Amino acid sequence: MIQIKNNVFLLKNENISYMFRVTKDGNLEHLHFGAPVEIDDEDAFAVRYGVGWGSTGGPEGEEFPMYLPMEWSSLGRGDYRESPMELDQEIPAAFKYTSYKEYDHTVAIECGLPQAHGDAETLEIIMTSPSQMSLHLFYTLFDTAVTRRAVFRNETRRSINVEKMMSSMMDIQGDYEITTYNGAWIAEMQPYRAKVGMSGIVNESTTGFSSALHNPGFILSEPDATETDGVVMGFNLIYSGNHYSRVQRSNEGLIRIVQGISPVSFDWLLGPGKQFETPEAVMVWSASGFGGMSENMHRFINEHIIPQYWHNRERPVLYNDWEGCMFDFTESKLISLAKKAKELGCELFVLDDGWFGERNSDKAGLGDYNVNKKKLPNGLSGLQKKLGDLGLDFGLWFEPEAVNPDSDLFRKHPDWAIQSDDGVTVLGRNELLLDLSLPEVRDYIVENVSRCIDEGKVSYVKWDMNRHSTALGASAHRYILGLYDVLRRIFGPRPEVLLESCSSGGNRFDLGMLCFSPQIWASDNTDAVERCRIQYQLSYLYPLSTIGAHVSAAPHSQTLRDTPLSTRGNISFFGLLGYEFDLADLTPVETDEIKNQIAFYKKYRNLFQFGSFRRLKAAEGISMQVSGDGTAVAGLFHELVHAAPGYERLYPRGLDPKKVYSVLSRRQLLNATKFGGLLRHVLPIRVKPDGAVVRTAGKIYRMNDAVRECDATGAALMSGMSLNARFMGTGYDPSMRMQGDFSSNIYVITTEET
Ligand code: DGJ
């Protein structure tokens, strides 16, 4: 609901409120972002600044914006905090409130930027400056979030260069810490938390894309906020290019938050009568700690960001050939992998890189869309037909935004690639970016990708992008608009094609991409233990339905870690399950374990993908839970085992304290070879650790692991359910958790009481 009274504006629903007012000088004073409140509460929020502090430098006769909590600010008006906007003209634009408009829906962005959709109300505040410019601030209220964006219109008779233009600015009061998520390739989502001080913290990307270096999402939390208590706010930007946020505290204790496109190398020449639209900034609020904030953000993304067709639509369990084959495959090798994948329970077979042109390594062929007939003599349709006969859907990899210099495309159109003016070719993964601001480049991509999708009856596309570039400079924003145009033209008419975006893993994990691709490949780091941390950190800002997570080989290619198969599966459950290694050498026991994993995931798939997600308390390691409709599934993931580990408990949340629940651990199998010579302690015969008996036992002998059953009230379970011992010792008991390092277990908690 939007309420307006005496120049006070309130956007309010049962979860959240946003309130501001117009001051007597036509500025916008921020009043409140948080718990639902009433419009008459204005007086409780407005700051009282008396006669102001010292010399203020504000325009004569006006109040002192330097000290006010503001919704927007201008240079040259006495506000020395960060300005949301900079133009190339001598007299800074001073915008004053003139009018408003109300809409009972979202208001379309005209320049092609993606935006949140669905039920919403929008308030447009119109501000003008004496120099014929207008600013339109859009506030859209969704059930668990508020979004903001700004539009600048040049109503003068000359061109104006926009050098900086934020989507939103807001000054709030309080003591907050900021958490940002930083990293690199195969090291995404490393949290960094700091007190918001007067120097401020900048969270910015300048690689041309949202980047793994600094994810655009960030969190503000009260210093003592926990997973379940305290005020926590989540922020993000619906944009995939260079982003910028700064959070800075003023002397008076106001915290200024700006969000938008990075001003680094940015400028946009705005002709007379033209407008510049910024991407939508997202804000959620919760008084129920980090968990409450995540839940609100997850709901917002699942209901208002993900393409409509994929709302609540279950995602397939897939097999991807990349880590198993790389560039080295033939149709018959793929079909034999596909047969095994089908036997295991996979539903979709994804052919990754290497299927077109001379793409036999990452040095050549990118940009050419002719099928490599040596590898696929029957083309895409031939492969699809065979997969279809096996009962598998067909998924295909593309990297449409880049080109190898060693490709027919580059030889024909060298001018389509973005290169620096000094004539020095700088490659990244042997690639150059194509200039997506050129219509002919966009047409080429749309035509070719669409043709391949239709030819191969492709039901899933992995859209990769491995070349970030600071050389995009001022054209970075045009590139991103071009990318959105291409995505819209390919997938708009094909909503049922599931798009998974990827950028060397999580180098473009952002809300802009999620508006087109319901899921994103979280990281090229597929080591289960490291991936667990990446998925866990992603969960703060993104729902599990968006996180592509595959089981890979052990020992792992990046870490050599030999993580138990059970744990590799358990971690991938908390994301979108897939398998990505050579299946040819699976033993009968491993085959059985994977069949079990897939069957289990399918049974609880809706909960894993769309259930309510919680991070749980754990004495050691990571614990997470998904729940809905009287069932909860909780996972507990450990790192190194200790010889004398002490008693441990699982702490599920969100159960009905009065109802009785049954807990049952997921059936997991132990590989007997793990025990080597220790087997002699439980077998009647003496065995050699590396002998035929142990090896054969490893292939076929199934040892149940960590069986735990318990019936108790929700109250008792939430107080902490005791877990089986992890003591390693000698001797075997099927109830013990015996996987050693990097063990994990999954517990299903159900109730029949209604
Ligand atoms: C990078 C991606 O992140 C990988 O999953 C894989 O698709 C390779 N590119 C293929 O070149």
Residues whose N, C-alpha, C, O or C-beta is under 5 A from the ligand:
A	BS01	DGJ	W322 D352 D353 D464 C502 S504 G505 D524
